[in-house]
Amino acid sequence: MSALITPELVALDKNLGAAPSSVIRRLAELVVGAGRATEIESLYADALAREAKTATGIPGGLAIPHCRSAAVTEPTLALARLSTPVDFGAGDGPADLVFLIAAPAGADQEHLKILAKLSRSLMKPAFTAALRAATTPAEIVELVTNVVSPVPVAVGGGTAAPAASVRTGVKRLVAVTACPTGIAHTYMAAEALSAAAEAAGVEMQVETQGSAGLTMLDPAVIAAADAVIFAVDVDVRGRERFAGKPVIQVPVKRGIDEPAKLIADAIAASENPNARRVGGTAGAAEVDEKNEHFGQKVKRALLTGVSYMIPFVAGGGLLIALGFLLGGYEITKVADVVTLQNSLFNLPDGGLAIYLGAVFFKIGALSMGFLVPALSGYIAYAIADRPGIAPGFVAGAVAGFMGAGFLGGIAGGLLAGVAAASFARLNVPRWLRSLMPVVIIPLVASIVASGLMFLVLGGPIAWLTAALNTWLTGMSGAAAIVLGLILGLMMGFDLGGPVNKVAYAFAVAGLGTATVANQAPWQIMAAVMAAGMVPPLAMALATVLDKKLFSPIERENGKAAWLLGASFISEGAIPFAAADPLRVIPASMLGAGVTGALSMAWGVTSKAPHGGIFVFFAIDSFALFALAIAIGTVVAGLVVIALKRYTTKKVVSGVEAPVLVTA
């Protein structure tokens, strides 16, 4: 295993710029210069995208930007000790110690455990003081190496002490920490909470649900706990284990910034009979049902189903596109015969290209076949946890068999999830409980959900799906343009939020019904992808056309937005929308709507659900695709410049609203 940090990855007492983005770029350059990443822009974009989700500044003059990136070849730490501190969003001021943690997209567990140890150590004042006192890069490397050498760590792994070893007469708390990346904040929050608990004289065990693996807390420790703290930005795995416990739930960064307050809040909750408690039972939904209304439950379940479905569609769509690229559209007629009767040593007429085209097409088609079952299965999972998966997949398969499509998958998933969750709440004899989640609930919920699909819902939904497909197939002219406009407006509205995801899910779900004779779903996919690329590209263009309207940080973000937009990552515009939503969002919607309408009007098609310009081979009429994006980008860029130039900000009830400037 190579060293995590080397002297060439250390910049001591340097001025790396006034904005976080400039510091991150310089650190990314160090990583690439050391031969530990292949490409600066990709690493920089990935780190900046992570920074846009949550500021990485933490109290004590520290910042820890981090990311997983396909450009990184081995886990790496780059350190900058800044002569001029830079504000990374910490509550106590700018940071002078900045650590860029860069992990490969598929980093192994041992490396991730090392990164986790480093993250915990950054919460220890003695360690950071030593880093500030070091005089050479070699001293920095030695300090870091000593910290990440294998030593037992009681907190980070989540390994709980037996209940008997817990001191009596004191409060007992448990906590779970988790962040989207699972590299840094997860472990830093665990360390901060543990230190605060020790200072308060409180017993605490912390479970870290990060990239270094998960060791669940001992059930006896959870049972003995007076309250639980969830410092998380993602769903808690196995949340039902804490059912009935008073709970304090906050974003993971508050676990780093305010650990003492969270400990105090948890103690207060443990003494308050009316405090919020973790809802559910084993096998039930992973949310506190008292604090989530019906609409929120349905939205969460649908988004969960879509998020798990997308990898099947993304991989399948690209493979189908590769099949067409190698074998032509006629490959659909011969793929079954070629894949079954030929091999690399017995090539069909047309040679290797036809054979590989048939193989890619068939793998892609089989992957796309999981679209409806995966959607249904993971909707049920979001409602009922693991007991809902099997009934959901079965209901989705029934929906596919009956021709009910993704609408049937949604209905089947909701039915299966509700049925499984309902049966999980039944009070059954003790001897029967162990059979409930693995046999009885999947069996009965499958009968209920799939039976209702066969007997009641499947037929009407199949008719509705067929009518929708007929409408889409025959769609042309004004109807197609209006649909493209609406989808574009949705893609530009909340930039990766629920509305954006609804439009994207609508396009992705249709890919399973697309054929050479029915290209409407491919047209919709092209319109959605093109529209989603416009907001970040427009903000990047605006920062070039009129720099003085944007802050230094926004201008730096604009550089990264070029790559993010070209890759179809709408979130690249979020920093701009967060700073000035009432100007940026309308401009983004207008530009994205124009692009969606033009793409539909010109009949552009995309067989790939993601990838932007980098899946050009899967996009027919790529020149028109690019032209539609360019026009929408110019429209949105000019509109946001006009709004910023000719309106001023007026605060109304705490919200900044644009007001026209009159002469």
N, C-alpha and C positions, 0 to 999 in steps of 0.2 A: 504494500500500500504506500503510495507516494505521500510526501509531506503535504499537509493542508495549506501551509504558507511557507514561502521562501523569501529571502531578502529583497528580491526584485519585485515582490508584490507589496512592498511597504513604501509609503511616501510620508516622510517625516517633516513636519513644520512647513508644509507647502500651502500656497494659495491656489485652490483648484476651482475658483469661481465663486459667484455670489448666490447661485441657485442649487438646490438639490440635484437637478438634472445634470448640471455641469460636473458636479462632483461624481455622480454615478457614471457619467461617460468617461471621465478620466480613470476611474477605477476599472471600468470595463476594458479600457485600453491597456492597463497594466496586466489584466488577466490574459488578454489575447497576446500581448507582447511576451508573456511568459510561456506561451505555447499551450495554455490550458483551456483555450476556447478557440473556435475556428473563425468567428466573425463578430466584429464589434457591434454592428448595428442590431443584429438579432439579440445579443445579450443585453445591450442597452435598452432595446424596446421591451424585452421581457421584464427587466428590472423596473423600468418606468411604469409598465402596466401594473405590476404589483404595488408600486408606490401610490398609484392613483386610487387603489382600493382603500388603503389605510396608511396614513402617515407613519413612517418608521422611526421617527424621533422618540426617544425615551428619556425620562428624567436622569440628570447627572451629566449632561453634555454629551450624550451618546446618540448615535443613529445606526441602524442596522438594516439597510436595504438588502433585500434578498430575493431570490427567484430560482425556479427550475428553468433550464433552457436547453433546447436541443443543440445550441451552439457550444455548450460547455462539455469538455471531454473528461474532466475529472473534478471532484469536489474541491473547491478553492475558496480561500479567504484572502481578500485584499484589504489593506488597512491604510487609511489616511489620517494623519494627525495634522489638523488644519491650523495654519497660522491665523487665518481669519475664519472664525466659526460661521456655520451656515445653518439657517433655520430649517429643520426637518419636521417641524410640527409638534415638538415636545412642549408641554405646558410650562416648563421652567426656563425656556430660552433655547438659543442655538446650540448646535453640537460641534465639538472640536475633535471628537474621535468618531470616525465613520468606518464601519466595517461592511464591506460588500461580500455577502455569502452567495456563492454561485454553485449550484448543484446541477449535475446532468439530469435530463428528463427522466432517466431510468437509474438513478443513483442506487447503489446497493445499501443494504441496511447498516453495515458496519460504518461506512462513511457518514451516513445520516446520523448515527448515534454520536459520532465525534462532533459533528456540527451542533447537535443538541447540547452536548456538554459545554461547548464554547458559549452557546447562547445563555446557559445558566450562569456561567462564570462572569459574564458581563454585568450581572446584577450585583456582583460583590465589589464593594468600594476598594478593597485592597488590590484587587486585580487591575482595575482601571487606573488606580493611582500609580501602579508600577508601569503601566503602559505609558502614562504621561511623563514619567520620570526617565524612561529609557532614552539613551543617547544615540543608539545605532539601530539600523534595521535588524541586525543579528540578535540584539537583545530582545527586540519585539518577537522575533521568531522563537527564541528560547522560551519566553514567557508563555506564548500560545501553546507551544509543544508540551510544556509541562502541564498545562491545564487540561489538554485533551488526551493525555496519556491515560490508559485504562485505570480507573479507580472506582470503587463502589460509590454509587450515588443513590441515596435513599429515596429522594423525591421523584426524580424524573421518570423512572420506569413505571411508577405507579404501583410498585410491589408493596402490599400492605402488610404491616405487622399484625400478628395475631391479636384478636380483640383483648385477650387476657393481659397483653403487655401495655395496654393503654392506661395511662395514669387515671386514677379516680379523682373525683372532686373538681375536675376542670371541664370546660366545654370541649366537645369533640366535633370537628368539622371535617368534611371531605370536599374535594373540588375536582373539577374536570376542566382542562384547558385545551383549546384547539383553535387553530387558525387555518385559512384556506391552503397555504403552502405547507404548513406543518414542519417548518425548518427552524424558525427563530422565535417568533412571538409565543408559540405554544410553551416552550421550555423556559423562556424568560418570565412569563406570567406565573408558571409553577414555582420558580425560584423566589419570585417576589412575594407571592402569597405565603409560601412556607416561612420565609424570613419574618414577615409581618405577624404570622400566627405565633411564631416562637417568641417574638418581642411582646406579644399580648398575653403570653402564658396559656395559649390554646393548643390542644392537640390537633394536628392536621395531617391528612394523607392526600396526595395529589395524584390524579391519573392524567397522564399526558397522552392525548390522542393525536400524535404527530407522525412524521415520516419515519422516525426511528423505530416504529413498531408500537404495539399497544399491549401492556400487561394490565389487565383489569384489576380494580381494587377487590380485596377480599370481601365477599358478601357479609362476613361478620363485622368488618370495619364499617361498612355502609349501614348495617343494621344498628350499630352502636352510635352512629353520628347524630348530632343534634340538628344539623342543617347542612345544606350543600351549596356550593358556589359553582356556577357554570360560567366560566370566562371563555366564551366561544364565539367564533364567527361562522360556524357551520353547525349542522345537526350533531347532537351528542349521540355517539354510538352506544346502544344499550341503555338508553335513558330510563327505560322501565325499571331498571335495577334500583333506582332512587325514588320509586313511587311513594308518595305520601310524605316525603321529607320537605320541610320548609326550604325554599330555594331563593337564591339571589342569582339572577341571570343578567350578564352584561357582555359587551364586546370584549374580546381578549385583551385589547390594549388597555382597558381600564384595570385589568389584573396587574399590569405593569405600572401604570401611573398612580393608581389609588388602592394599593393592596390593603393598607391599614383600614381604610374606610369600608372596604368590602368585608373584612373580618368583623368589624363592628356591626355592619348591617346584618351579617349572617347570625351573629350572636343575638341581636335584637329580634330577628325573625324567629329564632328558636324559642324565644320566650313569648311570642305573640300567637295566640291561638287562631287569629284571623289572617296570618301571613299566607302569602301565596305558596302553594305546595306543588311538587311534581305530580302530574296527573298520570293516569293509566295504570295498567298491571302488566305482568309479563305477557308479551305477545300483543299488547295493545298499542295504540298510536303513540308516537314518541313526542307528544306535545301535551301541555297542560290544557285539557279541554275546557276548563273553566275560564281560561284567558284567551281562547281562540274561537271566534264565531264561525258559523257554518261556511260562509263565503271564503274565509281565510283557509279553512281546512281543504276545501275543494281546490282552491288555487294552488296551495302547496302540493297537493297530491298530483294535480295535472302537470305542474312544472317538474316535479320529481320524475314522473313517467316520461316526459319529453327529454329530460337530461340524460336518462339512461337509454332511451331509444336512439338518440342522435348518433352514438358511435356505430351502431349497426348500419344506419343509413349513410353516414359519412364514408365509412369504408366500402360499403356495398356500392354506393353511387360512383365512387372513383374507380372501383374495379370494373363496373359496367362500362364506364367511359373508356378505360384502357382497352377493354374488349372490343368496343367499336373502333377505337383508333387502330388496333392491330388487324382486326378481322372484318371491318366494315359492318354496315347495318344488317347485312344478310346473315351475320353470325348468329342472330337470334333463332334462325330456322335450323341450324345444323349443330348448335352447341351441345345438345344432349348426345347426339350420335358421335360427334368428334371426341368428346371427353370420355365416353364409355368404350369406344372401339379403337381409339388411337393412343399413342404415347410418344415420348421423345424419341423412341427407337422405331416407331412405326407412324411416321408423320402422314397427315391427310393430304389430299390435293390442295395446293396452295402453300404447303411447307410449314415451317416453324411459326410464322406469323399467324396463320389461321389456327394452329393448335393452341398457341399461347392466348390468342384472342378468345377462343372458346373456353379455355380454362378460367381466364380472368372474368369473362362474362358470367360463367356458371357460378363461380364463387360469389361474385357480386349479387347475382340474382338470389342465391340461397341466403346471403346475408340480409338482403332486403326482405326476404320472407319472414324474418323475425320482427319486422317493424311493428305490426299490430300486437303480437303476443308480448313483446318487450314493453311496449307502451302500456298495455293492460296490466301486465304482471307487476310493473314497478309503480303504477298508480295504486294498486292494491297493497303493495309493500309500504307505501307512504302512509296508508291508512291503518294497516294492521300489522306492520312489521313482517318478520319472516313467515309466519303462518299464512299471510296473504299472497305470497309469491306464486305458489303452485296453482291455487284457484284463479289467480289473475291471468297467468299464462294460458291456462286451459280455456278460460272465457275468451281471451284474445284469439286463441286458435279457432274456437267456435265462430267468433265474429268473422275471421278471415274465411273460414269454410263457407259461411252463409253469404259472403259478399258484402258484409256490413262495413268493411274498411276501418279506417281509423276512428270514425264516429262510433262504430260498434266496439272498438277497442277501448275507447273512453268509457262507454256505458258498462262494458263487461268488467273493467278494472274497478270502477266505482262500486258496482254490485258485489264483486268478490271481496273488496276491501271492507265494505260495510258488514257483509255477512261474516267474514273471518273475525273482525273486531267484536261483533256482537256475541259470537259464540265464545270468544276468549274471556268475556266478562261473566260467563255463567259460573255459578258456584257449584262445582261438581265434587264428588267424593275424593278424598285424598288419593286413593288407589288409582283413580282415573286421570289425575292431573298430568302425569308424565306423558300420557298418550295424547293429550289434547293438542299441543302445538305441532306434533309430527305426524299424527294419523287422523284424529277425529276432525279437527278444524279444517285441514286441507280437503278431506273427503266431503264433509257436509257442505262447506262453502263452495266447493266445485260443483256439487249437485245443484245447489241453490242458484248460483250465478249462471252457470252454463245452461241449466234447465230453463231459467227465465229467458236467456238469450234464444234458445231453441223454440220455446213455446210462445213467447210473448213479444220480445223486443227485436229479435234478429230480423224477422221479415220486414217490418216497417223501416228499420234503420237501413237494411239493404236496399229497399226501394228508394229511400232518401239519398243514399250514396250513389245509386245508379243515376238518379235524376241530376245530382250535382255533377257527376262525371260527364253526363250528356251535355249539360249546360257549359261546362268548361271546354269540352271538345268542340262545341259549336260556337264558342265565344270568338268574336272578331270585332273589328272596328271600335266604335265608341265604348262598348261594354268592356272590352279588354283594356282599353286605355284607362277607364274609370277604376277598374280593379287594380291596375298597376299603380295608379295615383293613390288609392286608399292604402295599399300595402306599403308604398313608399312613405306616406305620412306616418304610418305606425312604426316603421323601422327608424324614422328620425325622431320619434317623440321622446322615448326614455332611454335610448342608447344602451341596449342590453337588459333593460328592465322587463316587467311583465308584458307590457303592450308590444314591445319589440319582439319578445319571445313568442307571443301569440301569432304574429305575422310569420315569423320564421318557422314555427311548428306547423302552421297551415301549409307552407310551401314544402317542407320536408315530408310531411305525411302524404302529400300527393305524389311523391316520386315513385311510390310503390305501384301506382296505377299507370305510369307513363309507358308508352310504347312508341315505336316509329310512326304508327298510324294516329296515335293520340299524344301529341307533343305539348298540349296545353300545360300539364304539370311542369315540364321542363322550362316552359316560358315563364311560369310563375316563379320558379326557383331562380331563374336568371334575374328577374325584376327585383326580387327580394334581396339577392346578394348584391346586385349593383347599387340598390338604394342604401343598403347598410354600409357600403363603403364610402358614401358621400360625406357624412358628417365629419369624420376625422380629416379627410382630404381637404374639405372646405376650410376647416380651422387652420390647417397647415398653410393653405394658400393665403388665407387672410393675414396670417402673421408675416408673410413675405411681402404682400402688397402694401400693407400699412402697419409697419412695425410699432409706431408710436402709440397705437391704440391698445397694445398688449404689454403686459408686464414682462420683465426678463424671464421669469419662470415660464410664462405662457409661450414666449418665443422659443424657449428650449423644448417645451412640450410639443410645439408645432413641428420641430424637426423629427421627433419620434412619430408624430401622427401621420407623416407620409407613409412610413412602412406599415403602421398599424392599419391605416385605411386601405392600402393596397392588398393587405392580407385578409380583409373583411373582418376586422376587429373594431366594431362600432364604438367600443368602450374607449377608444383613443380620443374621443371628443369629450369624455366625461370631465376632465379637469377644467375645460373651458365652460361647459354647461354648469358645473358646480359654482364657478366664480361669477357667472353672469347668465343665469338660466333664462331670464325673460328676453334676452336678445339672441342667445345662441340656439335655444330650442326651436323657436319659430323659424329661424333661418335654416336650421338643419332639416326641419320638416319640409319646408318649401323645396329645398334642393333635392332631398330624397324623393319627394313626391314627383317632381319633374323627371327624375331619372327612372323611377318605376314606370311612369306613364310612357316614356319614350321607349324603354326596353320592350314593353308589351306591344306598343304600336309597331315596332320594327320586327317583332317575332323572334327576338333573340332567345336561344335556349341554353340551359346549363344542365348537364347530367350530374354534376358534382354539387353537393350541398354546402360546401365551404372551400376556402382557399384563395378567393379573390383572383387576382391576375395570375397567380401561380398555378392555377388549374386551367390555363388557357386552352389546353388540348381537349378539355371537356365542354368547351363553350363554342357553339356554332355562331357564326357571324361575330367573331371576337372584336373586329374593328368597330362594329356598331355598338357592342357592349361597352367598349372603352369610350366611344364617343358619348354615349348616354351618361356615363359616369362623369366625363369631363364637363359636359354641359351642366349637370346638376351641381358639380363642385363649384363651378364659376358662379352659378346663380346663388348658392348658399353663401359662398365667400363674399360676394359683393353685397348681399343683403345684410350679413352680420357687420360688415364694415360700415354700411350706411346707418344701421341702427346704433352702432357705437359712436359714430361721428355726429349724428344729428339728433340724438336723444341724450338726456342726462338721467342720472339715477336719483330717484326720489323715494325715500323710505316711507312706506305706508303700512302701519301696523306691523312693523318689524320685517316687511318684505320689500325688497328693492323693486321698484316698478319703473319702466322707461317712460319718460315724459318728453314730448317733442320740444325742441329748443326753438323759440320764436325770436325773430330778429327785433 
